[in-house]
Amino acid sequence: MTDQWQNACALLTPGAKCSRIGLYENVWPDTLRNWEKEGYPSGASPQEFFNFDICRIGDTFDSYPLAGVRELVESNDEWSVYRNGAGAALKYWNNKSGVPEHIDFRMSSEEAWRRDYRPRLLSLDTGRFQLDKTRAAYKLLRDAGRWICYNSSFVWETMRQSMGDVIMYESLALEPEWIHDYNEVYTRFYIEHYDYLFDQVGLPDAVWLSEDFGYKNGLFCSPCTLDELFKPYYIRLVDHFHSLGLKVLLHSCGDVTKALPFFAEIGFDALHPMEIKAGCDPFAYADQYAEKLAFIGGLDARVLESGDKPYIRRETEKLIKGMKERGARYFFASDHSLSTLVSYESYRYALEVFRENMYY
């Protein structure tokens, strides 16, 4: 197997001997288009070109109740509104990346959930998959000896994209029975559909769950609410993946400091991206949880956006050396993703500094 595969395995196994820090990054499509004007190979995959230790395969199956639905509601030259298979209308920029604006949500009550959406999720639907596309991506990475993650959301992010923030947060407080039913149905759904994917395509090395529990001022709900309404379902899913020999990586934006006990008790193997501008502290996280979690990220993206090479060197070395000093199993990456404000030259320079300091 490749060095990338062996290194990722070691970094995600407590007690394993790791030869070097790992490498991972998420680069916006808009950023790659800019980089192509600066010398980056046109159409090249960042995970292949930069030899990332983690390679993700996304869009493996449609998790909305009404599979395959993307209804155009309204459009102009700048933006378009689409309604998804959960009845949610979201507004997207036409020519650039960005978080969609919430417009309208039809899953507005437990009655609507039970009548219009819940029945669609109770059995395996093989029409939800893009098996040829996933098989091709899987074979390309496996043949190259790469370390593979299948990527999806789970109950938290699926719920937000279905109900919207206002209905969801009100329901967490006022209708916990609905939340439990939603999570129970979707936990069975995800396990069943992931098992079918594993059978039809092959086992990855890990599953990457993208769940944004936080924002710049903290968590979207209390740790107590997470424990009562969500923990049992995450434990079931993570335990199922672990029973198959898979690692489970969690992505969560925002300040997730108060959720660290929740993450550790569930059994996640790694946490990404430790957003500095939201208040995350990778060194404090490593001091408390280095034996339970590996860490991915933590370089303030604003450092890379500055284009200031001495500043990039100073902050990159500080982060890598600090994580090594704490015995952390660590993958070097930004604290979120690389926006169009990051030049190709700045990122290449950060990687130069990374390679100078990557060995334990």
C-alpha positions in Angstrom: 0.0 0.0 0.0 1.0 3.6 -0.5 2.6 5.8 2.2 -0.7 7.8 2.3 -2.8 4.8 3.1 -0.4 3.5 5.8 0.0 6.9 7.3 -3.8 7.6 7.5 -4.3 4.2 9.1 -1.7 4.9 11.7 -2.9 8.4 12.5 -6.5 7.2 13.0 -5.5 4.3 15.3 -4.9 5.2 19.0 -1.5 3.9 20.1 -0.2 3.3 16.6 3.3 4.6 15.7 3.0 7.5 13.2 6.0 8.5 11.2 4.6 11.9 10.1 1.8 14.4 10.3 -1.0 13.8 7.7 -2.3 16.1 5.0 -5.8 17.0 4.0 -7.6 20.0 2.5 -10.9 21.1 1.1 -10.6 23.5 -1.9 -13.6 25.4 -3.3 -14.3 24.7 -7.0 -14.1 28.5 -7.5 -10.7 28.5 -6.0 -9.4 25.8 -8.3 -10.6 27.8 -11.3 -8.6 30.8 -10.0 -5.6 28.6 -9.4 -5.7 27.3 -13.0 -4.9 30.8 -14.1 -1.9 30.7 -11.7 -0.4 27.5 -13.0 -2.4 24.7 -11.3 -3.1 21.8 -13.8 -6.5 22.2 -15.4 -9.0 19.7 -14.1 -6.6 18.0 -11.7 -8.0 16.5 -8.5 -6.5 18.2 -5.5 -6.5 15.0 -3.5 -4.4 13.3 -6.1 -2.3 16.3 -7.2 -1.2 17.1 -3.6 -1.1 13.5 -2.3 -3.6 14.0 0.5 -3.7 11.3 3.0 -7.6 11.3 3.1 -9.6 11.0 -0.2 -13.3 11.5 -0.1 -16.1 10.2 -2.3 -19.3 12.1 -2.0 -22.8 12.1 -3.5 -23.1 8.3 -3.0 -26.8 8.3 -2.5 -29.8 10.7 -2.2 -31.0 10.9 1.4 -34.0 13.2 0.8 -37.4 11.5 1.2 -38.3 12.3 -2.4 -35.3 11.0 -4.3 -34.1 12.8 -7.4 -36.1 15.9 -6.8 -34.6 19.3 -7.6 -37.3 21.6 -8.7 -36.4 25.1 -10.1 -38.7 27.6 -8.3 -37.2 30.9 -9.4 -34.1 32.2 -11.2 -32.3 35.2 -12.5 -28.8 36.0 -13.7 -27.3 36.0 -10.1 -29.1 33.3 -8.2 -31.6 30.4 -8.4 -34.1 28.9 -6.0 -34.4 25.1 -6.0 -36.8 22.9 -3.9 -35.2 19.6 -2.8 -36.7 16.2 -2.0 -37.5 17.2 1.6 -39.7 20.1 0.4 -37.2 22.8 1.3 -36.6 25.8 -1.1 -33.0 27.1 -1.0 -31.4 30.0 -2.8 -28.1 29.4 -4.5 -25.6 31.7 -6.3 -25.4 30.7 -10.0 -21.7 31.5 -10.5 -20.0 31.0 -7.2 -19.9 28.8 -4.2 -21.6 29.7 -0.9 -24.1 28.6 1.8 -27.6 28.6 0.4 -30.2 31.0 1.8 -33.3 29.5 3.5 -36.5 30.4 1.6 -39.3 28.1 2.5 -39.9 24.7 4.2 -42.8 22.3 3.7 -41.8 19.8 6.4 -43.2 22.3 8.9 -44.9 19.9 11.4 -44.8 16.3 12.6 -48.1 15.8 10.7 -46.4 16.8 7.4 -43.4 14.6 8.2 -45.6 11.6 8.8 -47.9 12.2 5.9 -45.6 13.3 3.1 -42.0 12.2 3.9 -41.6 9.5 6.5 -43.2 6.7 4.4 -40.6 7.3 1.7 -37.7 6.4 4.0 -38.9 3.1 5.4 -37.4 0.7 2.9 -34.3 0.3 0.7 -34.5 2.3 -2.5 -31.9 1.3 -5.0 -32.8 4.2 -7.2 -31.1 6.6 -4.8 -27.6 5.5 -5.8 -25.2 6.6 -8.6 -23.4 3.3 -8.5 -21.5 3.6 -11.8 -20.1 6.9 -10.8 -19.2 5.7 -7.3 -17.7 2.5 -8.6 -15.5 4.5 -11.0 -14.3 6.8 -8.3 -13.7 4.0 -5.8 -11.7 1.9 -8.4 -9.5 4.9 -9.3 -8.6 5.5 -5.7 -8.3 1.8 -4.7 -6.1 1.0 -7.7 -3.8 3.9 -6.6 -3.7 2.5 -3.1 -5.4 5.5 -1.6 -7.2 5.8 1.8 -10.9 6.3 1.0 -13.8 7.9 2.9 -17.4 7.8 1.7 -18.9 11.2 2.6 -22.5 12.1 3.7 -24.5 14.0 6.2 -26.5 12.3 9.0 -29.5 13.2 11.1 -28.4 16.7 12.3 -27.6 18.2 8.9 -30.3 16.3 7.1 -32.8 17.7 9.5 -31.6 21.3 9.1 -31.8 20.9 5.3 -35.3 19.5 5.6 -37.0 21.7 8.2 -34.9 24.8 8.3 -33.3 26.2 11.4 -36.3 27.9 12.9 -38.7 24.9 12.7 -35.9 22.5 13.7 -34.8 24.4 16.8 -38.3 25.1 18.0 -39.1 21.4 17.6 -36.0 20.4 19.6 -37.5 22.2 22.6 -41.3 21.7 22.0 -41.7 18.4 20.1 -38.9 16.0 21.2 -41.1 13.0 20.2 -41.0 14.2 16.5 -37.2 14.6 16.7 -36.8 11.0 18.1 -39.0 9.6 15.4 -37.2 11.5 12.7 -33.8 10.3 14.0 -34.9 6.7 14.5 -36.3 6.5 10.9 -33.2 8.1 9.4 -30.7 6.0 11.5 -32.3 2.8 10.0 -32.3 4.5 6.6 -28.6 5.4 6.7 -27.5 2.0 7.9 -29.6 0.1 5.3 -28.4 2.3 2.4 -24.8 2.4 3.5 -24.8 -1.4 3.8 -26.2 -1.7 0.2 -23.5 0.7 -1.0 -20.7 -1.4 0.7 -22.1 -4.5 -0.9 -22.4 -3.0 -4.4 -19.2 -0.9 -4.5 -16.9 -2.1 -1.7 -15.9 -1.1 1.8 -14.0 2.2 2.1 -11.5 2.8 4.9 -13.8 5.3 6.7 -17.1 7.2 6.6 -16.9 11.0 6.8 -20.0 12.6 8.3 -20.5 16.3 7.6 -22.6 17.7 10.5 -22.4 21.4 11.4 -23.3 21.5 15.1 -21.8 25.0 15.7 -21.5 28.5 14.5 -19.2 31.4 15.5 -20.8 31.9 18.9 -21.0 28.2 20.0 -23.4 25.3 19.5 -26.8 25.6 17.9 -28.3 23.7 20.9 -27.2 22.8 24.4 -24.9 19.7 25.0 -27.8 18.4 27.1 -30.1 18.5 24.0 -27.5 16.7 21.9 -27.2 14.0 24.6 -30.9 13.5 24.9 -32.1 13.7 21.3 -29.2 12.8 19.2 -26.5 10.7 21.0 -28.2 7.3 20.8 -28.6 7.5 17.1 -25.0 8.6 16.4 -23.7 5.8 18.7 -25.8 3.2 16.7 -24.4 4.4 13.4 -20.8 4.8 14.5 -20.9 1.4 16.2 -22.2 -0.2 13.0 -19.4 1.3 11.0 -16.8 0.2 13.6 -18.2 -3.3 13.5 -17.2 -3.4 9.8 -13.7 -2.2 10.6 -14.3 1.4 9.4 -13.2 4.6 11.0 -15.7 7.5 11.4 -14.6 11.1 10.8 -16.7 14.0 11.9 -16.8 17.4 10.2 -18.4 20.2 12.2 -18.0 23.9 11.6 -18.2 26.5 14.3 -17.2 26.5 17.9 -17.8 22.9 19.0 -15.8 23.1 22.2 -18.7 22.2 24.5 -19.6 19.2 22.3 -16.2 17.5 22.6 -17.4 15.2 25.4 -20.4 14.3 23.1 -18.0 13.5 20.2 -15.7 11.4 22.3 -18.5 9.4 24.0 -20.0 8.6 20.6 -16.7 7.2 19.4 -15.8 9.4 16.5 -12.2 8.7 15.4 -11.3 12.2 14.2 -12.6 15.8 14.3 -12.4 18.3 11.4 -11.8 21.3 11.0 -11.4 23.1 14.4 -12.4 26.5 13.2 -10.1 29.1 14.8 -12.2 32.1 13.8 -15.1 30.6 15.7 -13.1 30.1 18.9 -11.8 26.5 18.6 -8.4 25.8 20.2 -6.6 22.8 18.7 -4.0 22.7 21.4 -6.6 22.6 24.2 -8.5 19.9 22.3 -5.3 17.8 22.0 -4.5 18.4 25.7 -7.8 16.9 26.6 -8.7 14.3 23.9 -5.5 13.2 22.1 -5.9 9.6 23.3 -9.5 9.4 21.9 -9.6 11.7 18.8 -7.3 12.4 15.8 -7.5 16.0 14.6 -7.8 17.5 11.1 -7.4 21.2 10.4 -6.8 24.1 12.7 -4.8 26.4 10.5 -6.7 29.7 10.4 -7.6 30.1 6.7 -7.1 33.9 7.1 -3.4 33.2 7.4 -3.4 31.7 4.0 -5.6 34.4 2.6 -3.0 37.0 3.8 -0.5 36.0 1.2 2.2 36.9 3.8 4.9 34.2 3.6 6.6 34.9 6.9 3.2 34.9 8.6 2.2 31.6 6.9 5.5 30.0 8.0 5.2 31.2 11.5 1.6 30.0 12.0 2.1 26.7 10.1 5.2 25.8 12.2 3.5 26.8 15.4 0.5 24.6 14.7 2.4 21.6 13.6 5.0 21.7 16.4 2.3 22.3 19.0 0.3 19.3 17.9 3.4 17.1 17.8 4.4 18.3 21.3 1.0 17.1 22.6 1.3 13.7 21.1 -1.7 14.4 18.8 -2.5 12.3 15.8 -2.8 15.1 13.4 -3.6 16.0 9.8 -2.5 19.4 8.6 -5.3 21.4 7.0 -7.1 24.8 7.2 -9.7 25.5 9.8 -12.5 25.2 7.2 -11.6 25.3 3.4 -9.7 27.3 0.9 -11.7 30.2 -0.4 -11.0 32.3 -3.5 -8.9 34.6 -1.3 -6.2 32.0 -1.1 -3.7 32.1 -3.9 -2.1 29.0 -5.4 1.3 30.3 -4.4 0.3 30.8 -0.8 -1.0 27.3 -0.5 2.0 25.8 -2.2 4.2 27.7 0.3 2.2 26.4 3.2 2.8 22.9 1.9 6.6 23.5 1.7 6.6 24.5 5.3 4.4 21.5 6.2 6.9 19.1 4.5 9.8 20.7 6.3 8.1 19.9 9.7 5.9 16.9 9.0 7.9 14.1 10.7 7.4 13.2 14.3 
